[in-house]
Amino acid sequence: MKNLIIAALIILGTLGSYAQKPEIYATKTYAINGYDAVAYFKENMPVKGNIKLIYRYKEANWLFSSEEDLREFKENPEKFIPQYGGYCAYGTSQGYKANTEPDAFTILNGKLYLNYNKKVQEVWNKNRNNYIIEADANWLKIKDE
């Protein structure tokens, strides 16, 4: 029942627009809510990016908190981009793109995963290895939708 409620909340959050969603999750024109993708790996926490440190990649504007993080991202963006373009890892495992919150994240095997919120993250963490397998397969189908 709890999983159904969480899934319903995510679906409702995705119904705001029927338009095709870009491959990279962005709000207010910034990828992953304007947070520094590199900082997740270096500081193990979300760090807000600086508007003066911006880089365009995969049709999204990425912000960084330091020149060093910006440089590292430019050198190897695929190392730092969250899985599933920054959309919710659990939502992707269920076959759709859902928004994410910066503090609902996990770094696993050198990859960054974001979730819709902390409650969804709790569900995802209980069976994340299987959800990752499902999300990997689903992402190939939905990334361009």
C-alpha positions in Angstrom: 0.0 0.0 0.0 2.8 2.4 0.9 4.5 1.8 -2.4 1.2 2.5 -4.2 0.8 5.8 -2.4 4.4 6.8 -3.2 4.0 5.8 -6.9 0.7 7.9 -7.0 2.5 10.9 -5.6 5.2 10.7 -8.2 2.8 10.2 -11.0 0.8 13.2 -9.9 4.1 15.2 -9.8 4.8 14.3 -13.4 1.4 15.1 -14.8 2.0 18.9 -14.8 2.8 18.9 -18.4 2.2 16.4 -21.3 5.1 17.9 -23.2 8.2 15.9 -23.9 10.7 16.2 -21.1 14.3 16.9 -21.9 16.9 14.2 -21.3 18.4 16.2 -18.4 16.2 17.2 -15.4 16.3 20.9 -15.1 14.3 23.6 -13.3 14.5 27.3 -13.8 16.9 26.6 -16.7 19.5 24.8 -14.5 20.3 21.1 -14.5 19.5 19.2 -11.2 18.0 22.3 -9.6 21.2 24.3 -9.9 23.3 22.1 -7.7 26.9 21.2 -8.4 27.0 17.6 -9.7 30.8 17.3 -8.9 30.3 18.4 -5.3 28.0 15.4 -4.6 31.1 13.2 -5.1 33.6 15.4 -3.3 31.6 16.6 -0.4 28.9 13.9 -0.2 26.2 16.5 0.0 24.2 18.8 -2.2 26.0 22.1 -2.8 24.3 25.0 -4.6 26.1 26.1 -7.8 27.2 29.6 -8.6 25.5 31.4 -11.5 29.0 32.8 -12.5 30.2 29.2 -13.0 28.0 27.8 -15.7 28.6 25.2 -18.4 26.2 24.1 -21.1 26.1 20.4 -21.7 23.4 18.1 -23.2 21.1 21.1 -23.7 21.1 22.0 -20.0 22.9 24.6 -18.0 25.0 23.2 -15.2 26.1 25.3 -12.2 29.2 24.7 -10.1 30.4 25.9 -6.7 34.0 26.2 -7.7 36.3 26.7 -10.7 37.8 23.3 -9.9 34.5 21.5 -10.0 33.6 23.2 -13.3 37.0 22.1 -14.8 36.5 18.5 -13.6 33.0 18.4 -15.1 34.2 19.8 -18.4 37.0 17.1 -18.6 34.6 14.2 -17.9 30.9 15.2 -17.7 29.6 11.6 -17.9 31.4 10.8 -14.7 29.4 13.3 -12.8 26.0 13.5 -14.5 23.3 11.8 -12.3 21.9 8.6 -13.6 18.7 8.9 -15.6 19.5 12.5 -16.4 18.9 13.5 -12.8 15.3 12.3 -12.8 14.1 10.1 -9.9 15.8 6.8 -9.9 12.7 5.1 -8.4 10.4 6.8 -10.9 12.6 5.6 -13.7 12.4 2.1 -12.4 8.7 2.3 -12.7 8.8 3.6 -16.2 8.5 7.4 -16.0 10.4 10.6 -15.4 9.8 12.4 -12.1 11.3 15.5 -10.5 13.9 15.2 -7.8 15.0 17.0 -4.6 18.7 17.7 -4.1 19.0 16.2 -0.7 17.4 12.8 -1.7 20.6 11.4 -3.2 22.7 8.2 -3.1 26.2 7.6 -4.5 26.6 4.0 -5.3 29.5 2.4 -7.3 30.7 5.8 -8.4 27.3 6.8 -9.7 24.9 9.5 -8.5 21.2 8.7 -8.1 18.6 11.2 -7.2 15.1 10.6 -5.9 11.8 12.5 -5.9 12.1 13.1 -2.1 13.4 11.4 1.1 10.3 9.2 1.4 10.7 7.8 -2.1 14.4 7.4 -1.4 13.6 5.2 1.6 11.5 2.9 -0.7 14.2 2.9 -3.4 16.9 2.1 -0.9 15.1 -1.0 0.3 15.5 -2.7 -3.1 17.8 -0.4 -5.0 19.8 -3.0 -6.8 16.7 -4.4 -8.5 15.3 -0.9 -9.0 18.6 0.0 -10.7 18.3 -2.9 -13.1 14.7 -1.9 -13.9 15.6 1.8 -14.3 18.5 1.0 -16.5 16.2 -0.9 -18.9 13.4 1.7 -18.7 15.8 4.7 -19.2 16.6 3.4 -22.7 12.9 3.6 -23.5 11.9 6.8 -21.8 15.0 9.1 -22.0 13.8 10.8 -25.2 10.1 11.0 -24.2 
